[in-house]
Amino acid sequence: MKLAKEELLVIIDPQKDFTDSEGYYAKRHPIKHIQQVKAKINHLTKSLDENKFVIIFSNYQKEQFGIGTSMCIKGTKGHEIDIDFDHSSILISKTQHSSFSSEDFKNFLKKNQIRRILLCGFLAEYCIRQTAIDALREDYEVVLLKELIQTGDDVQDRKQEVLLDLENRGAVINNNLNFD
């Protein structure tokens, strides 16, 4: 995959709470599809310059999303990034579902004159969805890399609903990635 100067691949929440079989999310949902996408993302990042993608990770608070819902808490195993990346890779934290909750992310986009954001990662119905909505509101072009967006195996209908909704809002769905 070759990216133009104004394009950026945004990898959202590749953290063990979502991608590891011992993670918070996996204890509630089967994650075979998530683990397959993680492998594809690893393959993709090896072919890109580290300045053409950012890894967005969550720094949530204990029970931020309700009683008993604590995930991606700094200092826990579930907070660890679970994809291959180089130490020179750009890592940006967020505190809400949307990557636009991070001033560092917004500043990075402006500083690098990014106009088109290619989204991938986890979870489709939460962080991918909200980041795409906020990006569209901010007049960014949004491309959803369908093969690289995932959620729990038992809630695949949510992913399809989100992709359709975002396409209706103006996002472009890319179905044609080749990882051979």
C-alpha positions in Angstrom: 0.0 0.0 0.0 1.4 3.4 -1.0 0.1 6.5 0.7 0.2 10.1 -0.7 1.7 12.9 1.3 -1.8 14.1 2.6 -2.8 10.5 3.7 -2.3 8.8 7.0 -3.1 5.3 8.2 -4.6 5.5 11.7 -4.5 2.2 13.7 -6.9 2.4 16.5 -6.7 0.5 19.8 -4.4 -2.4 19.0 -4.2 -3.2 22.7 -4.2 -6.5 24.5 -7.6 -5.8 26.2 -9.1 -6.2 22.7 -6.6 -8.5 20.9 -5.4 -11.0 23.4 -7.4 -14.0 24.5 -6.8 -13.0 28.1 -7.9 -9.4 27.6 -11.0 -7.8 29.0 -12.9 -7.8 25.7 -12.0 -11.5 24.9 -13.5 -12.6 28.2 -16.8 -11.3 26.9 -16.6 -11.9 23.2 -14.8 -14.4 20.9 -12.0 -12.6 19.1 -10.9 -14.9 16.2 -11.7 -12.2 13.7 -9.8 -9.6 15.7 -6.7 -11.8 15.9 -6.9 -12.3 12.1 -7.0 -8.6 11.5 -4.2 -8.0 14.0 -2.0 -10.3 11.8 -3.0 -8.3 8.6 -2.2 -5.0 10.3 1.2 -6.3 11.4 1.9 -7.3 7.7 0.8 -3.8 6.5 2.9 -1.8 9.0 6.0 -3.6 7.9 5.5 -2.3 4.4 5.0 1.4 5.4 7.3 4.1 6.5 6.7 4.7 10.2 5.8 8.4 9.4 2.8 7.2 7.3 0.9 5.7 10.2 0.1 6.4 13.8 -1.0 4.0 16.5 -3.7 5.5 18.6 -4.1 3.8 22.0 -6.6 4.2 24.8 -5.8 5.5 28.3 -9.0 4.9 30.0 -9.9 5.3 33.7 -11.2 2.5 35.9 -14.9 1.9 35.2 -14.9 4.8 32.8 -17.7 3.2 30.7 -19.7 1.8 33.7 -19.4 -0.2 36.8 -17.3 -3.3 36.1 -16.1 -2.0 32.8 -12.3 -1.3 33.2 -10.1 -1.7 30.2 -7.0 -0.2 28.7 -5.9 1.0 32.1 -2.3 2.4 32.2 0.0 0.0 33.9 -2.1 -3.2 33.1 -1.3 -5.9 30.6 -4.5 -5.0 28.7 -3.1 -1.5 28.1 -0.1 -2.8 26.2 0.1 -2.3 22.4 -0.3 -5.7 20.7 1.0 -5.2 17.2 4.5 -5.1 15.8 5.9 -1.6 15.7 9.3 0.1 15.6 10.4 2.4 18.4 10.3 5.3 16.0 6.6 4.7 15.3 4.3 7.4 16.3 2.2 6.6 19.3 -0.7 8.9 20.4 -3.0 8.3 23.4 -6.6 9.2 23.7 -9.0 9.2 26.6 -12.4 8.8 24.9 -13.6 6.6 22.0 -12.7 9.2 19.4 -9.1 9.8 18.4 -10.1 13.4 18.1 -10.3 13.5 22.0 -6.5 13.8 21.7 -5.0 17.2 21.2 -1.8 15.5 20.1 -3.7 13.7 17.3 -5.4 16.8 16.1 -2.1 18.7 16.2 -0.3 15.9 14.3 -2.9 16.0 11.5 -2.6 19.8 11.1 1.2 19.9 11.4 1.5 17.2 8.7 -1.2 18.6 6.4 -3.2 15.4 6.5 -6.5 15.5 4.5 -7.3 11.8 4.1 -7.4 9.5 7.0 -7.4 5.7 6.5 -8.9 4.0 9.5 -8.3 0.5 10.8 -8.3 -1.3 14.1 -10.7 -2.1 16.9 -13.6 -1.9 17.9 -15.8 -1.0 14.9 -18.8 0.1 16.8 -17.0 2.3 19.3 -13.7 3.9 18.5 -13.6 3.4 14.8 -17.1 4.8 14.5 -16.6 7.8 16.7 -13.2 8.7 15.1 -14.8 8.5 11.7 -17.8 10.7 12.6 -15.5 13.3 14.2 -13.1 13.2 11.2 -16.0 13.8 8.8 -17.3 16.7 11.0 -13.8 18.2 10.7 -13.9 17.9 6.9 -11.3 15.1 6.6 -11.8 12.5 3.9 -12.3 9.2 5.7 -11.5 5.8 4.2 -12.5 2.8 6.1 -10.2 -0.2 5.5 -13.0 -2.9 5.8 -10.5 -5.8 5.9 -8.7 -4.2 8.8 -11.6 -3.1 11.0 -13.0 -5.6 13.5 -15.1 -6.3 16.5 -16.1 -9.5 18.4 -17.0 -12.6 16.5 -20.5 -12.7 18.0 -21.3 -9.0 17.2 -20.3 -8.9 13.5 -23.7 -7.3 12.7 -22.5 -4.2 14.6 -19.5 -3.9 12.3 -21.8 -4.1 9.2 -24.2 -1.5 10.6 -21.4 0.9 11.5 -19.8 0.6 8.0 -23.1 1.3 6.3 -23.9 4.2 8.6 -20.4 5.8 8.1 -20.7 5.3 4.3 -24.0 7.1 4.4 -22.3 9.9 6.3 -19.7 10.3 3.6 -16.9 7.8 4.4 -15.4 5.6 1.7 -15.3 1.9 2.2 -12.2 0.2 0.8 -12.8 -3.5 0.2 -9.8 -4.1 -2.2 -6.8 -4.6 0.0 -4.4 -7.2 -1.1 -2.1 -8.8 1.5 -0.5 -11.5 -0.5 
